[in-house]
Each structure stands twice: as C-alpha cells, then as structure tokens.
Amino acid sequence: MTAGHGSCDGGVAVDALEGAGTVVLAGRILPGAELPPGAACDAAMRMQSVPVTLTRPVGDRIVVDAATGAPLERRQGR
C-alpha cells in the first residue's frame, strides 16, 4: 500500500482488520523527531510504500479505507 505523510513526520504505518468479506486498512502517521528551535517543515507530501501483512490472501474480499469507508482500488498483481 502507498500512503502519504508530511516531511517532518516519522512515516506511516498501516493497520489491517480482516473479516470474512472485507479487509479494512487504517493508516496512521508516526511521530517524527523533534525539530530544533526555529526549524520548519516544508509543505510537501511524502509518499511511502508500506507493507501490509494479512493472515490470508485478499482473494475476493473487498479492501476498504477505514477513514472514508470507500473501497480501495486494487492493482494487478497485488
């Protein structure tokens, strides 16, 4: 899965809740290091590939975004 975070964040983690017919993915921002006084972060979005380990293959289950409740688009080979 690919997820975005701010340039001063510590990255992204993804939690998965698996059901019989769905896999719900919830991304969360990891804390970054404290900035020195007077330092600033830029406004750029950093994209990060995040591995998600499931207990069984996705198969025919619907993969859902926990934040929006919308199904996520699945790419070939994933």
Long-range contacts (C-beta under 8 A, 24 or more apart in sequence): 1-25, 1-27, 1-49, 1-50, 1-51, 1-52, 2-47, 2-48, 2-49, 2-50, 3-27, 3-47, 3-48, 3-50, 4-45, 4-46, 4-47, 4-48, 5-29, 5-30, 5-45, 5-46, 5-48, 6-32, 6-41, 6-43, 6-44, 6-45, 6-46, 7-41, 7-42, 7-43, 7-44, 7-46, 8-32, 8-33, 8-35, 8-41, 9-46, 11-48, 12-48, 12-50, 13-50, 14-50, 14-52, 16-52, 16-53, 16-54, 17-66, 18-54, 18-55, 18-56, 18-61, 19-61, 20-61, 21-60, 21-61, 21-62, 22-61, 22-62, 22-63, 22-64, 23-54, 23-58, 23-61, 23-62, 23-63, 23-64, 24-63, 24-64, 24-65, 24-66, 25-52, 25-63, 25-64, 25-65, 25-66, 25-72, 26-66, 26-67, 27-66, 27-67
